[in-house]
Amino acid sequence: DFVTYQQHVLDNAQVLSTTLQTHGLRIVSGGTDNHLMLVDMGALGFDAKGTEITGKLVEKALDAAGIHCNKNMIPFDPKPAMTTSGIRLGTPAGTSRGFGAAEFEQIGRWIADIAKDPTNQDLLAETRNEVVALTSRFPVPA
């Protein structure tokens, strides 16, 4: 069972990584061979309101939408450690809930949309409602 679970974690990470890249985000390593990925937010530049997109900003925006991640420095990061240019994402928690490829594709689309427009409060609220609907179908295992 553990080997099967670990394979699902890896498969889901690869789906998430591919989805993010398809939607214009840069995975620092070009993809993933494990349960984690580091995404470069600095490559996005500025949002439509002229706000610089940083790891810290995207971390807070995703959190407001119910998607949890960590801001993280990227190699040769020009930003200080408290701001960062990147975010770190992983798939074990979602996989433990029973998420599969379809769910991680949707999560990837939400992350990409929010990363590109992190100050859009309507987008954050709409996404949060969708995240609640998704997670209600996949309760945390007891």
N, CA, C and O atoms as CSV, one atom per row, in Angstrom:
chain,resi,resn,atom,element,x,y,z
A,1,ASP,N,N,0.821,-1.201,0.000
A,1,ASP,CA,C,0.000,0.000,0.000
A,1,ASP,C,C,0.867,1.269,0.000
A,1,ASP,O,O,0.544,2.252,-0.666
A,2,PHE,N,N,1.967,1.227,0.756
A,2,PHE,CA,C,2.837,2.396,0.830
A,2,PHE,C,C,3.486,2.692,-0.521
A,2,PHE,O,O,3.573,3.851,-0.927
A,3,VAL,N,N,3.939,1.655,-1.211
A,3,VAL,CA,C,4.559,1.841,-2.526
A,3,VAL,C,C,3.544,2.440,-3.501
A,3,VAL,O,O,3.884,3.327,-4.284
A,4,THR,N,N,2.321,1.965,-3.454
A,4,THR,CA,C,1.257,2.486,-4.320
A,4,THR,C,C,0.989,3.959,-3.997
A,4,THR,O,O,0.871,4.788,-4.899
A,5,TYR,N,N,0.896,4.271,-2.713
A,5,TYR,CA,C,0.683,5.655,-2.289
A,5,TYR,C,C,1.814,6.555,-2.780
A,5,TYR,O,O,1.555,7.632,-3.317
A,6,GLN,N,N,3.052,6.130,-2.606
A,6,GLN,CA,C,4.193,6.934,-3.038
A,6,GLN,C,C,4.174,7.160,-4.549
A,6,GLN,O,O,4.542,8.238,-5.015
A,7,GLN,N,N,3.755,6.166,-5.309
A,7,GLN,CA,C,3.653,6.327,-6.759
A,7,GLN,C,C,2.580,7.358,-7.104
A,7,GLN,O,O,2.754,8.150,-8.030
A,8,HIS,N,N,1.467,7.349,-6.359
A,8,HIS,CA,C,0.406,8.348,-6.582
A,8,HIS,C,C,0.916,9.751,-6.253
A,8,HIS,O,O,0.610,10.705,-6.969
A,9,VAL,N,N,1.694,9.881,-5.172
A,9,VAL,CA,C,2.274,11.174,-4.809
A,9,VAL,C,C,3.146,11.690,-5.954
A,9,VAL,O,O,3.044,12.855,-6.341
A,10,LEU,N,N,3.996,10.826,-6.490
A,10,LEU,CA,C,4.875,11.209,-7.592
A,10,LEU,C,C,4.080,11.536,-8.856
A,10,LEU,O,O,4.335,12.549,-9.507
A,11,ASP,N,N,3.120,10.678,-9.201
A,11,ASP,CA,C,2.292,10.940,-10.391
A,11,ASP,C,C,1.570,12.277,-10.266
A,11,ASP,O,O,1.514,13.050,-11.223
A,12,ASN,N,N,1.019,12.546,-9.090
A,12,ASN,CA,C,0.307,13.808,-8.876
A,12,ASN,C,C,1.245,15.000,-8.956
A,12,ASN,O,O,0.871,16.045,-9.488
A,13,ALA,N,N,2.455,14.860,-8.437
A,13,ALA,CA,C,3.433,15.949,-8.528
A,13,ALA,C,C,3.783,16.245,-9.980
A,13,ALA,O,O,3.924,17.407,-10.362
A,14,GLN,N,N,3.920,15.217,-10.777
A,14,GLN,CA,C,4.240,15.430,-12.189
A,14,GLN,C,C,3.079,16.075,-12.928
A,14,GLN,O,O,3.298,16.908,-13.807
A,15,VAL,N,N,1.843,15.705,-12.586
A,15,VAL,CA,C,0.670,16.352,-13.186
A,15,VAL,C,C,0.637,17.826,-12.796
A,15,VAL,O,O,0.426,18.690,-13.646
A,16,LEU,N,N,0.842,18.112,-11.518
A,16,LEU,CA,C,0.828,19.502,-11.055
A,16,LEU,C,C,1.920,20.313,-11.740
A,16,LEU,O,O,1.666,21.424,-12.204
A,17,SER,N,N,3.118,19.775,-11.807
A,17,SER,CA,C,4.238,20.463,-12.439
A,17,SER,C,C,3.945,20.757,-13.912
A,17,SER,O,O,4.162,21.873,-14.382
A,18,THR,N,N,3.460,19.767,-14.622
A,18,THR,CA,C,3.138,19.935,-16.043
A,18,THR,C,C,2.043,20.972,-16.238
A,18,THR,O,O,2.124,21.803,-17.142
A,19,THR,N,N,1.024,20.925,-15.396
A,19,THR,CA,C,-0.083,21.885,-15.508
A,19,THR,C,C,0.409,23.304,-15.278
A,19,THR,O,O,0.053,24.216,-16.024
A,20,LEU,N,N,1.224,23.493,-14.252
A,20,LEU,CA,C,1.757,24.831,-13.984
A,20,LEU,C,C,2.574,25.345,-15.162
A,20,LEU,O,O,2.452,26.508,-15.548
A,21,GLN,N,N,3.401,24.486,-15.729
A,21,GLN,CA,C,4.226,24.890,-16.875
A,21,GLN,C,C,3.357,25.189,-18.093
A,21,GLN,O,O,3.632,26.139,-18.827
A,22,THR,N,N,2.327,24.403,-18.314
A,22,THR,CA,C,1.406,24.631,-19.431
A,22,THR,C,C,0.745,25.998,-19.316
A,22,THR,O,O,0.429,26.632,-20.322
A,23,HIS,N,N,0.538,26.446,-18.080
A,23,HIS,CA,C,-0.112,27.730,-17.838
A,23,HIS,C,C,0.890,28.864,-17.611
A,23,HIS,O,O,0.536,29.909,-17.065
A,24,GLY,N,N,2.135,28.656,-18.030
A,24,GLY,CA,C,3.102,29.736,-18.077
A,24,GLY,C,C,3.969,29.955,-16.854
A,24,GLY,O,O,4.695,30.947,-16.790
A,25,LEU,N,N,3.913,29.057,-15.882
A,25,LEU,CA,C,4.779,29.201,-14.714
A,25,LEU,C,C,6.057,28.400,-14.927
A,25,LEU,O,O,6.060,27.374,-15.607
A,26,ARG,N,N,7.150,28.895,-14.327
A,26,ARG,CA,C,8.444,28.240,-14.492
A,26,ARG,C,C,8.769,27.401,-13.262
A,26,ARG,O,O,8.861,27.915,-12.147
A,27,ILE,N,N,8.942,26.096,-13.485
A,27,ILE,CA,C,9.422,25.204,-12.444
A,27,ILE,C,C,10.945,25.291,-12.491
A,27,ILE,O,O,11.548,25.065,-13.540
A,28,VAL,N,N,11.567,25.618,-11.363
A,28,VAL,CA,C,13.003,25.901,-11.335
A,28,VAL,C,C,13.817,24.749,-11.932
A,28,VAL,O,O,14.764,24.992,-12.680
A,29,SER,N,N,13.468,23.522,-11.618
A,29,SER,CA,C,14.234,22.365,-12.100
A,29,SER,C,C,13.718,21.830,-13.438
A,29,SER,O,O,14.220,20.823,-13.938
A,30,GLY,N,N,12.729,22.491,-14.013
A,30,GLY,CA,C,12.168,22.043,-15.278
A,30,GLY,C,C,11.108,20.969,-15.131
A,30,GLY,O,O,10.543,20.529,-16.132
A,31,GLY,N,N,10.826,20.544,-13.939
A,31,GLY,CA,C,9.846,19.493,-13.650
A,31,GLY,C,C,10.115,18.961,-12.260
A,31,GLY,O,O,10.724,19.645,-11.437
A,32,THR,N,N,9.666,17.745,-11.990
A,32,THR,CA,C,9.940,17.156,-10.686
A,32,THR,C,C,10.104,15.655,-10.791
A,32,THR,O,O,9.455,14.999,-11.606
A,33,ASP,N,N,10.977,15.123,-9.957
A,33,ASP,CA,C,11.179,13.679,-9.841
A,33,ASP,C,C,10.761,13.194,-8.459
A,33,ASP,O,O,10.972,12.031,-8.114
A,34,ASN,N,N,10.164,14.095,-7.661
A,34,ASN,CA,C,9.745,13.707,-6.316
A,34,ASN,C,C,8.435,14.401,-5.976
A,34,ASN,O,O,7.693,14.785,-6.880
A,35,HIS,N,N,8.138,14.569,-4.714
A,35,HIS,CA,C,6.853,15.101,-4.263
A,35,HIS,C,C,6.801,16.619,-4.198
A,35,HIS,O,O,5.753,17.181,-3.880
A,36,LEU,N,N,7.901,17.294,-4.490
A,36,LEU,CA,C,7.986,18.750,-4.365
A,36,LEU,C,C,8.360,19.420,-5.671
A,36,LEU,O,O,8.898,18.793,-6.584
A,37,MET,N,N,8.061,20.726,-5.740
A,37,MET,CA,C,8.534,21.550,-6.850
A,37,MET,C,C,8.692,22.979,-6.369
A,37,MET,O,O,7.974,23.439,-5.482
A,38,LEU,N,N,9.636,23.665,-6.966
A,38,LEU,CA,C,9.909,25.058,-6.660
A,38,LEU,C,C,9.515,25.877,-7.888
A,38,LEU,O,O,10.009,25.642,-8.991
A,39,VAL,N,N,8.618,26.840,-7.680
A,39,VAL,CA,C,8.063,27.616,-8.784
A,39,VAL,C,C,8.583,29.051,-8.684
A,39,VAL,O,O,8.517,29.673,-7.623
A,40,ASP,N,N,9.099,29.566,-9.797
A,40,ASP,CA,C,9.674,30.912,-9.861
A,40,ASP,C,C,8.581,31.931,-10.160
A,40,ASP,O,O,8.093,32.015,-11.287
A,41,MET,N,N,8.199,32.702,-9.151
A,41,MET,CA,C,7.191,33.748,-9.334
A,41,MET,C,C,7.801,34.995,-9.960
A,41,MET,O,O,7.109,35.759,-10.632
A,42,GLY,N,N,9.089,35.200,-9.741
A,42,GLY,CA,C,9.759,36.377,-10.282
A,42,GLY,C,C,9.688,36.456,-11.791
A,42,GLY,O,O,9.737,37.545,-12.363
A,43,ALA,N,N,9.572,35.309,-12.441
A,43,ALA,CA,C,9.483,35.272,-13.900
A,43,ALA,C,C,8.180,35.908,-14.404
A,43,ALA,O,O,8.079,36.260,-15.579
A,44,LEU,N,N,7.183,36.057,-13.519
A,44,LEU,CA,C,5.903,36.649,-13.923
A,44,LEU,C,C,5.952,38.175,-13.988
A,44,LEU,O,O,5.148,38.796,-14.683
A,45,GLY,N,N,6.892,38.773,-13.267
A,45,GLY,CA,C,7.033,40.235,-13.314
A,45,GLY,C,C,6.020,40.952,-12.445
A,45,GLY,O,O,6.123,40.928,-11.219
A,46,PHE,N,N,5.037,41.593,-13.076
A,46,PHE,CA,C,4.053,42.424,-12.387
A,46,PHE,C,C,2.651,42.010,-12.798
A,46,PHE,O,O,2.442,41.517,-13.906
A,47,ASP,N,N,1.675,42.214,-11.891
A,47,ASP,CA,C,0.286,41.917,-12.247
A,47,ASP,C,C,-0.323,43.117,-12.972
A,47,ASP,O,O,0.358,44.115,-13.208
A,48,ALA,N,N,-1.596,43.019,-13.321
A,48,ALA,CA,C,-2.271,44.066,-14.092
A,48,ALA,C,C,-2.336,45.394,-13.349
A,48,ALA,O,O,-2.449,46.447,-13.977
A,49,LYS,N,N,-2.265,45.357,-12.018
A,49,LYS,CA,C,-2.307,46.581,-11.217
A,49,LYS,C,C,-0.916,47.169,-11.002
A,49,LYS,O,O,-0.776,48.195,-10.336
A,50,GLY,N,N,0.115,46.529,-11.559
A,50,GLY,CA,C,1.473,47.017,-11.413
A,50,GLY,C,C,2.172,46.551,-10.154
A,50,GLY,O,O,3.236,47.069,-9.814
A,51,THR,N,N,1.593,45.575,-9.446
A,51,THR,CA,C,2.197,45.040,-8.231
A,51,THR,C,C,3.205,43.963,-8.607
A,51,THR,O,O,2.900,43.059,-9.386
A,52,GLU,N,N,4.418,44.065,-8.045
A,52,GLU,CA,C,5.432,43.057,-8.323
A,52,GLU,C,C,5.010,41.714,-7.725
A,52,GLU,O,O,4.622,41.642,-6.559
A,53,ILE,N,N,5.089,40.664,-8.522
A,53,ILE,CA,C,4.707,39.328,-8.077
A,53,ILE,C,C,5.919,38.672,-7.415
A,53,ILE,O,O,6.949,38.458,-8.053
A,54,THR,N,N,5.778,38.360,-6.130
A,54,THR,CA,C,6.847,37.726,-5.351
A,54,THR,C,C,6.318,36.447,-4.715
A,54,THR,O,O,5.112,36.201,-4.703
A,55,GLY,N,N,7.213,35.650,-4.196
A,55,GLY,CA,C,6.811,34.444,-3.490
A,55,GLY,C,C,5.926,34.752,-2.297
A,55,GLY,O,O,4.933,34.066,-2.056
A,56,LYS,N,N,6.287,35.787,-1.551
A,56,LYS,CA,C,5.507,36.169,-0.373
A,56,LYS,C,C,4.094,36.585,-0.758
A,56,LYS,O,O,3.132,36.183,-0.103
A,57,LEU,N,N,3.956,37.381,-1.808
A,57,LEU,CA,C,2.640,37.834,-2.254
A,57,LEU,C,C,1.784,36.647,-2.708
A,57,LEU,O,O,0.611,36.552,-2.347
A,58,VAL,N,N,2.366,35.755,-3.489
A,58,VAL,CA,C,1.613,34.613,-3.991
A,58,VAL,C,C,1.268,33.649,-2.860
A,58,VAL,O,O,0.174,33.085,-2.843
A,59,GLU,N,N,2.188,33.453,-1.915
A,59,GLU,CA,C,1.897,32.605,-0.747
A,59,GLU,C,C,0.654,33.119,-0.011
A,59,GLU,O,O,-0.239,32.340,0.322
A,60,LYS,N,N,0.601,34.420,0.238
A,60,LYS,CA,C,-0.532,35.007,0.962
A,60,LYS,C,C,-1.819,34.928,0.129
A,60,LYS,O,O,-2.893,34.670,0.672
A,61,ALA,N,N,-1.712,35.149,-1.173
A,61,ALA,CA,C,-2.889,35.079,-2.035
A,61,ALA,C,C,-3.442,33.650,-2.092
A,61,ALA,O,O,-4.649,33.438,-1.976
A,62,LEU,N,N,-2.551,32.680,-2.270
A,62,LEU,CA,C,-3.001,31.285,-2.303
A,62,LEU,C,C,-3.617,30.884,-0.966
A,62,LEU,O,O,-4.626,30.179,-0.934
A,63,ASP,N,N,-3.016,31.327,0.135
A,63,ASP,CA,C,-3.567,31.022,1.457
A,63,ASP,C,C,-4.985,31.582,1.583
A,63,ASP,O,O,-5.873,30.911,2.109
A,64,ALA,N,N,-5.199,32.806,1.103
A,64,ALA,CA,C,-6.538,33.408,1.147
A,64,ALA,C,C,-7.537,32.604,0.329
A,64,ALA,O,O,-8.734,32.615,0.615
A,65,ALA,N,N,-7.043,31.907,-0.691
A,65,ALA,CA,C,-7.903,31.079,-1.541
A,65,ALA,C,C,-8.022,29.644,-1.030
A,65,ALA,O,O,-8.705,28.825,-1.646
A,66,GLY,N,N,-7.363,29.331,0.092
A,66,GLY,CA,C,-7.465,27.993,0.662
A,66,GLY,C,C,-6.458,26.999,0.125
A,66,GLY,O,O,-6.605,25.793,0.323
A,67,ILE,N,N,-5.433,27.496,-0.553
A,67,ILE,CA,C,-4.373,26.643,-1.086
A,67,ILE,C,C,-3.092,27.007,-0.334
A,67,ILE,O,O,-2.645,28.153,-0.376
A,68,HIS,N,N,-2.515,26.036,0.345
A,68,HIS,CA,C,-1.376,26.336,1.201
A,68,HIS,C,C,-0.056,25.940,0.538
A,68,HIS,O,O,0.076,24.873,-0.060
A,69,CYS,N,N,0.901,26.837,0.671
A,69,CYS,CA,C,2.241,26.615,0.138
A,69,CYS,C,C,3.208,27.400,1.003
A,69,CYS,O,O,2.803,28.041,1.973
A,70,ASN,N,N,4.471,27.353,0.660
A,70,ASN,CA,C,5.486,28.146,1.360
A,70,ASN,C,C,6.215,29.023,0.361
A,70,ASN,O,O,6.576,28.576,-0.727
A,71,LYS,N,N,6.430,30.291,0.743
A,71,LYS,CA,C,7.347,31.096,-0.057
A,71,LYS,C,C,8.712,30.451,0.087
A,71,LYS,O,O,9.022,29.875,1.130
A,72,ASN,N,N,9.523,30.543,-0.941
A,72,ASN,CA,C,10.813,29.863,-0.902
A,72,ASN,C,C,11.780,30.587,-1.830
A,72,ASN,O,O,11.406,31.019,-2.920
A,73,MET,N,N,13.008,30.712,-1.390
A,73,MET,CA,C,14.020,31.290,-2.270
A,73,MET,C,C,14.322,30.322,-3.407
A,73,MET,O,O,14.234,29.105,-3.246
A,74,ILE,N,N,14.675,30.877,-4.544
A,74,ILE,CA,C,15.105,30.082,-5.680
A,74,ILE,C,C,16.619,30.234,-5.813
A,74,ILE,O,O,17.186,31.147,-5.212
A,75,PRO,N,N,17.285,29.381,-6.570
A,75,PRO,CA,C,18.734,29.567,-6.751
A,75,PRO,C,C,19.051,30.961,-7.299
A,75,PRO,O,O,18.412,31.433,-8.239
A,76,PHE,N,N,20.036,31.600,-6.701
A,76,PHE,CA,C,20.478,32.946,-7.084
A,76,PHE,C,C,19.351,33.978,-6.955
A,76,PHE,O,O,19.274,34.929,-7.734
A,77,ASP,N,N,18.492,33.778,-5.974
A,77,ASP,CA,C,17.325,34.646,-5.778
A,77,ASP,C,C,17.763,36.086,-5.514
A,77,ASP,O,O,18.551,36.330,-4.600
A,78,PRO,N,N,17.263,37.043,-6.302
A,78,PRO,CA,C,17.593,38.447,-6.051
A,78,PRO,C,C,16.793,39.040,-4.899
A,78,PRO,O,O,17.122,40.124,-4.418
A,79,LYS,N,N,15.757,38.355,-4.453
A,79,LYS,CA,C,14.895,38.840,-3.376
A,79,LYS,C,C,15.424,38.363,-2.022
A,79,LYS,O,O,16.065,37.316,-1.937
A,80,PRO,N,N,15.155,39.129,-0.970
A,80,PRO,CA,C,15.564,38.685,0.376
A,80,PRO,C,C,14.716,37.495,0.842
A,80,PRO,O,O,13.650,37.220,0.292
A,81,ALA,N,N,15.212,36.806,1.855
A,81,ALA,CA,C,14.569,35.583,2.347
A,81,ALA,C,C,13.146,35.812,2.852
A,81,ALA,O,O,12.338,34.885,2.821
A,82,MET,N,N,12.824,36.987,3.304
A,82,MET,CA,C,11.476,37.248,3.805
A,82,MET,C,C,10.499,37.607,2.683
A,82,MET,O,O,9.296,37.715,2.922
A,83,THR,N,N,11.005,37.792,1.469
A,83,THR,CA,C,10.146,38.118,0.324
A,83,THR,C,C,10.135,36.964,-0.675
A,83,THR,O,O,9.061,36.475,-1.025
A,84,THR,N,N,11.257,36.532,-1.124
A,84,THR,CA,C,11.520,35.440,-2.059
A,84,THR,C,C,10.927,35.652,-3.449
A,84,THR,O,O,9.997,36.433,-3.648
A,85,SER,N,N,11.496,34.934,-4.381
A,85,SER,CA,C,10.986,34.920,-5.751
A,85,SER,C,C,10.199,33.656,-6.044
A,85,SER,O,O,9.612,33.536,-7.119
A,86,GLY,N,N,10.171,32.715,-5.117
A,86,GLY,CA,C,9.542,31.436,-5.417
A,86,GLY,C,C,8.562,30.966,-4.372
A,86,GLY,O,O,8.455,31.527,-3.281
A,87,ILE,N,N,7.839,29.903,-4.742
A,87,ILE,CA,C,6.996,29.168,-3.811
A,87,ILE,C,C,7.321,27.686,-3.957
A,87,ILE,O,O,7.746,27.225,-5.017
A,88,ARG,N,N,7.112,26.956,-2.873
A,88,ARG,CA,C,7.351,25.514,-2.863
A,88,ARG,C,C,6.006,24.821,-2.710
A,88,ARG,O,O,5.219,25.141,-1.819
A,89,LEU,N,N,5.761,23.869,-3.597
A,89,LEU,CA,C,4.509,23.110,-3.594
A,89,LEU,C,C,4.801,21.625,-3.451
A,89,LEU,O,O,5.843,21.142,-3.893
A,90,GLY,N,N,3.878,20.911,-2.835
A,90,GLY,CA,C,4.008,19.466,-2.693
A,90,GLY,C,C,2.658,18.790,-2.838
A,90,GLY,O,O,1.612,19.435,-2.773
A,91,THR,N,N,2.698,17.467,-3.037
A,91,THR,CA,C,1.463,16.739,-3.296
A,91,THR,C,C,1.058,15.708,-2.247
A,91,THR,O,O,-0.027,15.145,-2.386
A,92,PRO,N,N,1.841,15.417,-1.208
A,92,PRO,CA,C,1.424,14.371,-0.270
A,92,PRO,C,C,0.084,14.632,0.430
A,92,PRO,O,O,-0.725,13.711,0.548
A,93,ALA,N,N,-0.169,15.847,0.892
A,93,ALA,CA,C,-1.411,16.103,1.631
A,93,ALA,C,C,-2.639,15.866,0.755
A,93,ALA,O,O,-3.599,15.227,1.187
A,94,GLY,N,N,-2.609,16.377,-0.466
A,94,GLY,CA,C,-3.739,16.166,-1.376
A,94,GLY,C,C,-3.892,14.714,-1.771
A,94,GLY,O,O,-5.009,14.207,-1.873
A,95,THR,N,N,-2.779,14.045,-1.991
A,95,THR,CA,C,-2.820,12.629,-2.341
A,95,THR,C,C,-3.424,11.820,-1.195
A,95,THR,O,O,-4.194,10.889,-1.430
A,96,SER,N,N,-3.076,12.174,0.045
A,96,SER,CA,C,-3.635,11.477,1.212
A,96,SER,C,C,-5.147,11.646,1.302
A,96,SER,O,O,-5.839,10.784,1.844
A,97,ARG,N,N,-5.657,12.749,0.777
A,97,ARG,CA,C,-7.107,12.977,0.761
A,97,ARG,C,C,-7.788,12.207,-0.357
A,97,ARG,O,O,-9.011,12.072,-0.362
A,98,GLY,N,N,-7.005,11.700,-1.305
A,98,GLY,CA,C,-7.575,10.963,-2.424
A,98,GLY,C,C,-7.587,11.714,-3.739
A,98,GLY,O,O,-8.172,11.239,-4.713
A,99,PHE,N,N,-6.949,12.886,-3.792
A,99,PHE,CA,C,-6.868,13.626,-5.050
A,99,PHE,C,C,-6.079,12.815,-6.061
A,99,PHE,O,O,-5.102,12.145,-5.727
A,100,GLY,N,N,-6.528,12.893,-7.306
A,100,GLY,CA,C,-5.824,12.251,-8.409
A,100,GLY,C,C,-5.436,13.280,-9.452
A,100,GLY,O,O,-5.368,14.476,-9.168
A,101,ALA,N,N,-5.185,12.812,-10.648
A,101,ALA,CA,C,-4.712,13.693,-11.722
A,101,ALA,C,C,-5.686,14.828,-12.013
A,101,ALA,O,O,-5.260,15.973,-12.163
A,102,ALA,N,N,-6.971,14.540,-12.095
A,102,ALA,CA,C,-7.954,15.585,-12.424
A,102,ALA,C,C,-7.956,16.694,-11.373
A,102,ALA,O,O,-8.034,17.877,-11.706
A,103,GLU,N,N,-7.870,16.303,-10.112
A,103,GLU,CA,C,-7.871,17.298,-9.040
A,103,GLU,C,C,-6.593,18.133,-9.062
A,103,GLU,O,O,-6.637,19.345,-8.853
A,104,PHE,N,N,-5.459,17.488,-9.315
A,104,PHE,CA,C,-4.205,18.253,-9.352
A,104,PHE,C,C,-4.104,19.118,-10.598
A,104,PHE,O,O,-3.431,20.148,-10.562
A,105,GLU,N,N,-4.738,18.746,-11.687
A,105,GLU,CA,C,-4.806,19.642,-12.845
A,105,GLU,C,C,-5.595,20.896,-12.468
A,105,GLU,O,O,-5.186,22.009,-12.795
A,106,GLN,N,N,-6.723,20.717,-11.782
A,106,GLN,CA,C,-7.524,21.860,-11.362
A,106,GLN,C,C,-6.746,22.740,-10.385
A,106,GLN,O,O,-6.758,23.966,-10.500
A,107,ILE,N,N,-6.077,22.116,-9.432
A,107,ILE,CA,C,-5.269,22.877,-8.470
A,107,ILE,C,C,-4.190,23.671,-9.209
A,107,ILE,O,O,-3.933,24.828,-8.875
A,108,GLY,N,N,-3.567,23.064,-10.196
A,108,GLY,CA,C,-2.558,23.760,-10.991
A,108,GLY,C,C,-3.125,24.968,-11.710
A,108,GLY,O,O,-2.479,26.014,-11.778
A,109,ARG,N,N,-4.329,24.832,-12.247
A,109,ARG,CA,C,-4.970,25.973,-12.919
A,109,ARG,C,C,-5.269,27.084,-11.918
A,109,ARG,O,O,-5.052,28.260,-12.210
A,110,TRP,N,N,-5.769,26.713,-10.731
A,110,TRP,CA,C,-6.031,27.730,-9.697
A,110,TRP,C,C,-4.752,28.445,-9.308
A,110,TRP,O,O,-4.728,29.673,-9.218
A,111,ILE,N,N,-3.693,27.692,-9.077
A,111,ILE,CA,C,-2.417,28.299,-8.674
A,111,ILE,C,C,-1.915,29.243,-9.756
A,111,ILE,O,O,-1.485,30.356,-9.452
A,112,ALA,N,N,-1.962,28.820,-11.005
A,112,ALA,CA,C,-1.480,29.658,-12.104
A,112,ALA,C,C,-2.305,30.937,-12.217
A,112,ALA,O,O,-1.747,32.021,-12.388
A,113,ASP,N,N,-3.615,30.819,-12.125
A,113,ASP,CA,C,-4.476,32.008,-12.233
A,113,ASP,C,C,-4.172,32.996,-11.108
A,113,ASP,O,O,-4.061,34.198,-11.345
A,114,ILE,N,N,-4.041,32.491,-9.903
A,114,ILE,CA,C,-3.777,33.365,-8.754
A,114,ILE,C,C,-2.366,33.942,-8.820
A,114,ILE,O,O,-2.166,35.111,-8.492
A,115,ALA,N,N,-1.394,33.147,-9.237
A,115,ALA,CA,C,-0.020,33.645,-9.340
A,115,ALA,C,C,0.073,34.817,-10.313
A,115,ALA,O,O,0.860,35.740,-10.101
A,116,LYS,N,N,-0.711,34.786,-11.357
A,116,LYS,CA,C,-0.679,35.852,-12.356
A,116,LYS,C,C,-1.479,37.083,-11.939
A,116,LYS,O,O,-1.274,38.169,-12.482
A,117,ASP,N,N,-2.392,36.917,-10.975
A,117,ASP,CA,C,-3.278,38.013,-10.561
A,117,ASP,C,C,-3.517,37.950,-9.052
A,117,ASP,O,O,-4.664,37.841,-8.619
A,118,PRO,N,N,-2.449,38.017,-8.240
A,118,PRO,CA,C,-2.570,37.743,-6.807
A,118,PRO,C,C,-3.296,38.806,-5.989
A,118,PRO,O,O,-3.616,38.565,-4.825
A,119,THR,N,N,-3.560,39.959,-6.561
A,119,THR,CA,C,-4.269,40.996,-5.805
A,119,THR,C,C,-5.747,41.083,-6.174
A,119,THR,O,O,-6.451,41.980,-5.711
A,120,ASN,N,N,-6.214,40.164,-6.999
A,120,ASN,CA,C,-7.614,40.148,-7.439
A,120,ASN,C,C,-8.466,39.459,-6.373
A,120,ASN,O,O,-8.552,38.231,-6.336
A,121,GLN,N,N,-9.087,40.249,-5.516
A,121,GLN,CA,C,-9.855,39.707,-4.395
A,121,GLN,C,C,-11.055,38.878,-4.849
A,121,GLN,O,O,-11.415,37.905,-4.187
A,122,ASP,N,N,-11.674,39.248,-5.964
A,122,ASP,CA,C,-12.799,38.453,-6.481
A,122,ASP,C,C,-12.325,37.064,-6.896
A,122,ASP,O,O,-12.994,36.069,-6.619
A,123,LEU,N,N,-11.170,36.996,-7.561
A,123,LEU,CA,C,-10.594,35.708,-7.959
A,123,LEU,C,C,-10.283,34.861,-6.733
A,123,LEU,O,O,-10.560,33.662,-6.726
A,124,LEU,N,N,-9.714,35.466,-5.701
A,124,LEU,CA,C,-9.363,34.724,-4.483
A,124,LEU,C,C,-10.615,34.170,-3.816
A,124,LEU,O,O,-10.621,33.019,-3.381
A,125,ALA,N,N,-11.670,34.965,-3.730
A,125,ALA,CA,C,-12.912,34.509,-3.095
A,125,ALA,C,C,-13.581,33.398,-3.908
A,125,ALA,O,O,-14.047,32.405,-3.350
A,126,GLU,N,N,-13.621,33.574,-5.223
A,126,GLU,CA,C,-14.213,32.552,-6.095
A,126,GLU,C,C,-13.436,31.240,-6.000
A,126,GLU,O,O,-14.025,30.163,-5.908
A,127,THR,N,N,-12.122,31.343,-6.024
A,127,THR,CA,C,-11.289,30.143,-5.926
A,127,THR,C,C,-11.474,29.473,-4.575
A,127,THR,O,O,-11.561,28.248,-4.499
A,128,ARG,N,N,-11.534,30.259,-3.511
A,128,ARG,CA,C,-11.732,29.673,-2.174
A,128,ARG,C,C,-13.023,28.850,-2.133
A,128,ARG,O,O,-13.041,27.755,-1.572
A,129,ASN,N,N,-14.093,29.368,-2.720
A,129,ASN,CA,C,-15.352,28.616,-2.765
A,129,ASN,C,C,-15.182,27.303,-3.527
A,129,ASN,O,O,-15.720,26.273,-3.120
A,130,GLU,N,N,-14.442,27.337,-4.620
A,130,GLU,CA,C,-14.203,26.128,-5.407
A,130,GLU,C,C,-13.315,25.146,-4.647
A,130,GLU,O,O,-13.523,23.935,-4.726
A,131,VAL,N,N,-12.333,25.657,-3.915
A,131,VAL,CA,C,-11.460,24.798,-3.109
A,131,VAL,C,C,-12.277,24.113,-2.012
A,131,VAL,O,O,-12.102,22.921,-1.758
A,132,VAL,N,N,-13.161,24.857,-1.369
A,132,VAL,CA,C,-14.014,24.272,-0.327
A,132,VAL,C,C,-14.892,23.176,-0.924
A,132,VAL,O,O,-15.069,22.124,-0.309
A,133,ALA,N,N,-15.439,23.411,-2.109
A,133,ALA,CA,C,-16.266,22.391,-2.760
A,133,ALA,C,C,-15.448,21.137,-3.069
A,133,ALA,O,O,-15.923,20.020,-2.865
A,134,LEU,N,N,-14.229,21.318,-3.557
A,134,LEU,CA,C,-13.376,20.177,-3.864
A,134,LEU,C,C,-13.021,19.411,-2.594
A,134,LEU,O,O,-13.193,18.194,-2.535
A,135,THR,N,N,-12.534,20.107,-1.591
A,135,THR,CA,C,-12.074,19.417,-0.382
A,135,THR,C,C,-13.232,18.769,0.378
A,135,THR,O,O,-13.017,17.796,1.102
A,136,SER,N,N,-14.442,19.281,0.232
A,136,SER,CA,C,-15.574,18.645,0.901
A,136,SER,C,C,-15.874,17.269,0.303
A,136,SER,O,O,-16.456,16.412,0.968
A,137,ARG,N,N,-15.477,17.064,-0.946
A,137,ARG,CA,C,-15.655,15.752,-1.589
A,137,ARG,C,C,-14.571,14.770,-1.185
A,137,ARG,O,O,-14.722,13.563,-1.378
A,138,PHE,N,N,-13.471,15.279,-0.622
A,138,PHE,CA,C,-12.321,14.448,-0.229
A,138,PHE,C,C,-11.921,14.778,1.205
A,138,PHE,O,O,-10.938,15.488,1.415
A,139,PRO,N,N,-12.659,14.282,2.192
A,139,PRO,CA,C,-12.336,14.622,3.579
A,139,PRO,C,C,-10.958,14.085,4.002
A,139,PRO,O,O,-10.442,13.114,3.450
A,140,VAL,N,N,-10.397,14.760,4.999
A,140,VAL,CA,C,-9.118,14.327,5.555
A,140,VAL,C,C,-9.319,12.937,6.170
A,140,VAL,O,O,-10.251,12.740,6.950
A,141,PRO,N,N,-8.457,11.973,5.829
A,141,PRO,CA,C,-8.629,10.633,6.401
A,141,PRO,C,C,-8.443,10.633,7.923
A,141,PRO,O,O,-7.555,11.293,8.463
A,142,ALA,N,N,-9.299,9.878,8.585
A,142,ALA,CA,C,-9.244,9.843,10.056
A,142,ALA,C,C,-8.255,8.798,10.514
A,142,ALA,O,O,-8.063,8.613,11.716
